[in-house]
């Protein structure tokens, strides 16, 4: 399966099992770059034409040497093609960055189920018998057939008893392990704070944005997500086309960059909440504070800004069309509480005033910022 997203007029990104492919320009003159060979297509009405872009196999059939002017034109053409190829490659990387922001919240997580201890392996009957046979035949001559037969029968009885003993021990160990797993599962489903926090800490270890579970109370978990600055996330330029249909890497307006950064922050909120709800089935709601690392103070301690705070119930996410709705819209539509401060002209996310939000300030103060940022 794949999907297609329109980033700007004349710019469309398609993702499929073959990779990312970008189409630039109007239908009448469109350039395709990315997965596979670069190509050019033209279509007016029901008629369409497509060709691959690349070096041809043909050459001069007349045997005459090209003139100096023709050679210079050829060099100039190759240089233009090299510049265009470099620009197309840059456009592809930029398109991937924007596509990643748009698709962040669409990550799905398998829902946790009651863990089951694996069945114990059966004892190695043959090796056990060989051990006891060797012990039983010790000191009996090779031609003492009667004694050897009796010794082997004794080895069989000893081996069977040992097999039964080992099997019973392994079943007891499996039962004890299952009892422990059932206890943990019950604690997880009933929102035992210690078990839930340990489970979430393990789940968040591989997250792109550093996340932390701060506390659990009455079926609600408090989470913190640390996001990088806008310059680390949103490119300054976006691939588009000129009126003539040529590829252009235009500078993204400040308002547009702010909108993409908001999508990124909301995407990190949703992916963190969805993972928390998936691994901790007893949770009914989640509060998330989105923090941004703004450097360190004069004491070397991390300085944080809170850009967003939101509360979302588990039931509010049921029925969300993840493949169609963007992250900012999902957060707005599903949240029961939402705090953000956007600059009126540009829409840029500004730090929240924590003096007016004592509960939020208390949540942030409970976070080990040094551990969250990885600072020593």
N, C-alpha and C positions, 0 to 999 in steps of 0.2 A: 504494500500500500504506500501511497505518497500523498503529498498535499501541495497546494500552490498558494503563494501569498503575493499580493501586489504591494510593493514597497512605495512606489511613486509612479506618476504617469509615465508609461513607457518602460517601466522596470518591473519584472515579475520573476520571482524565485520559485523554482520547482524542486521538491525533494522527493527522491524515490530510492529504491533499493540500489540503483546504480550510482547515487551520489547527488550532489547539489548542482543544478544547472540554472544559469541566469539568462533571461531574454531581455534585450535592450533595444528600444526603438519602436516605431509604429509598425503595423502589420505590413505596410508597403515596403519597408526596408528594415528588417530586424536582424540583429546579431545575436547568436547563441554561443555562450561560453560556459565552461565548467566540466561536468562529467562527459566524457567522450571528446570527440574532435570539435573544434570551433567550427561554426557554420554560419551561413547567411541565408535568410529566406525572404521572399517577396510574394505578396499576395494581394490581389485586387479583386473584389467580388468572389466568385466561386473558384477562381484560378489561383493556384499557388505554385511556388518554385522554391527549392532548397538545394544548397550546394555546400560542401565542406570547404573550409578555408585552409590552405596549406600549400606547400611547394608542389608545383606540377612536375610532370615527368617529361614534358616536351622540351625541345631545344631548337636551335636553328638548323633547318634542314638544307639550307642553301650552301652551307659550308663557308659562308662569308663571315669574316670577323666583324663584330659590332663596332660602330663608330664610337668615338670618345663621348659624344653627347648621349648616345644610347646607353653606354656603360654608366655614365653619371646618373641617368634617369633610373637605371636598374638599382644602383647603390642607394639612391634616395628612396626608391620604393621599398627596398629591404629595410632601410632605417625606419621608415614610417610603420612598416609592418611590425618591427621589433618594438617600437614605442607603443603601438596599439596592443600588441600582445602583453606587454608589461602592464599597461593600463587595464586591460581586460582581467589579468590575473589579480591585480589590486582590487578591481571591482568585485571579483569573486570572493576574495577574503572579506571585504566590507559587507557584502551581501550575507555571508555566513554569520558574521557578528550580529547583524540585525535579525536574521532568522532565529538565531539562538535566543535572543531576548524575547522574541515573540512566542517561542515555543516552550519557555521555561516551565510554566505552570501546567503543561500538558503531560508531565511525567506521571506515570501511574505506579502504584505500589501494591504488591500482593497483601491481602488482609491476613493478619496473624490468625492461626488456628491452634487448638490445643496440641501441645507437643506430645509425641508418643515415643517412649524409649524403645530403641531397636531390640528386636528379638535376639537373644544370646546365640552365639555360634555353638553348634553341637561339638562335644568333645571328640578328639581324634582317637576313635576306637582302635584303629590299627596300631598306632604308635604306643598306646597304652598297653595293648596286649603284648606287643613285642618286648616292652620293658619287663612285664611280669613273666613272660615266657623265658627270657634270658635269665631272670632270677631263679625261676623254678627249675631249670635244667642245669644249673650250676653244680658241678661235681658228679653228674650222671654220665656214664660212658655212652659212646655213640651206638653201641650194640645192645644196650640195656633197654630193649624196646618196651617192655611192660612198664618199667619205672618212668621212662620218657613219656609214655602215653598218659600215665597218671599225673605226671608233672604238668603236662600241657592242659589237662582238664582243670587242674588247680589254677593254672595261669588264666584260663578262661573265666573261672569264678572270680578271681581277684580283679581281673580287668573289668568285668561287668559291674562289680561293686564300685570300682573307682569311677567308671563312666557315670553311674547313677549319682555318686557323690558330687562329682564336678558339675553335672547338669543341674542338680538341686541348688548348688552354690551359685551358679550363674543365674538361675531363675530368681533366687532371692535377691541377688544384686540388681537384676533388672526391675524387680518389684520395688525395691528401695529407691532406685533411680526414678521410676515412674511416679512414686509417691512424692518425691521432691519436685518433679516437674509439675504435677497436679497442684501442689501447694503454691508454686510460683505462678502458675496460670491463674489460680483463684485470686491470688494477691494482685496480679496484673489486672484482672477483670473487675475487681472491687476497688481499684485505684489506691492500692497501698503506695504511699508516696515514695518510699525508698525503692521499691521494685520498679515503679513507673519511671522514676528518674534514671535508674540504672539502664533500663531498656532503651530509653530515648537517647541517653548518652552514647550507647553503642550504635544505635541507628544513625545518629547524626555524624559519626566519625568521618564518613567519606563524602559529606556534603560539600558542594562548591563554596557556598557561603558558610562561614563559621556560625554554628547555632548552638544554643544551650537551653536546657530545660531548668527553670529557676525554682519552681515549686508546683505542688499539686494540692488542690483543696476543693472539696465538693464536686468532684468530677470535672474540674477545670484545671488545665495546665497553663502555666505562665512561661512563655518562651521569649528568647532574645535572638535576633538574627543580625549579624554584622555584615554590612555591605560595603564594597569599595566606593571610592569617589566616582563622580560622573566621567572624569577623564580616563579612568581605568576600565570603563564599561562601554560607553557609547562613543563610537568613532565620530570624528569631526566632519567627515565627508560621507556622502551617500552616492552610489552609482545611479545615474540617470542619463537621459539623452537630450541633445539640443534639438531645436526646431528642425534642423536638417537631418536629424536621425543619428547623429554621431554620439559616441559614448562620451559621457562627461562625469567627472567626480566633483559634484558641486558641494560647497560648504553648507553644512546643515544649519538652519536657523536655530537660534538659542531656544526658542519655544519648542521646536521639534526635538532637539536634544533632551530638553527637560521632560518632554512627554515619554520618550523612550526610556529615560532613567526611571521615571515613575513606573513604567511597565516592568522594568527590571526589578525594582524594589517589591512591587506587588507580586511578581512571579516568585520571588524568594519567599515571601510570606506564604503563598499558597502551597508551594512545594514542601515547605517545612510543616505546615499544618496537615497536609494530606499524609505525609509520612508518619506524623505523630498519631493521627487517627487510625492509620493502618496497623501500626505495631502495638498500640495500646487500645484495645477495643472497648475498654470501660470508659474512656474519656468522652465527655459530652460536649465540651467546648474548649476553646483555646484563646488565650490572649497573647498577642505578639507585639513586641517592641522592636522596631527596625532602627539599628544604631549605625552610625558612620564614624569611622576612626578619623579624627581630626588632628593627628599628631600627638605629641607628648607635651606635658607642662614642664616647668623648670625643675621639677623633682624627678623627671623621667617617668611619670605616671601617664597612662594613656588618657587622652582627652576625647570624650565622646559627645556626639550630637544625636538626639532622637528625632528621626525624620517622620516616622509614622507609628501609630499605635492602633491596633484593631482587635476586635473580639468577634469570633465566628463560631456559631454552633455547628455541630456535626450534621444535624438534620438540614441545615441551610445549603449544604453542598450536594444534597441528593437531587439528581436531575439536571445538574449544571452541564451545559453543552461545552465541554472542554475544548473540542476541536473547532468551535466557532467563535466563542467569546474570548476577548483579550483579558489579560490578568487584571488590569485596572478596573474594568467593568465588573468582573467577577467579585473582586474585593468590595466594591461599592454596593453591589446587589446582595451579597450574602452577609455582610457585616451587620451586627446589631449595634456596634459602637465603632466609630472611626474618627481618629484625630490626625489631621495633617494641616500643614501651613504652607500654602503655595503663593509665590510672588504673583501679584495680579497680572503684570504685563507679560511675563515669560512663562509662568506656570512652574517655575523652579521650586523644588522642595526646600523649605527653610526649617531650621531646628525648631522643635516645639518648646514652648515656655513651660518648663517643668514646675515653676513656682505655682502655677495655676492647676497643676495636676499632681497632687501629693501622692496618690496611689501609684501613678506611673513612676514618679521619682523614687518611691520605695522599692518598686520592682527592679529598677535599674541599679539602685544602690546594693541590691542583693546579688548582683552579678559579679563574678570574679573577672574583671576586665582584663587583667594581665593574662589570665588563662585563656580567655576568649580570643585575645589578639595574638596569643603565642609569644608574648613578651616574657623575658626571663627576669 
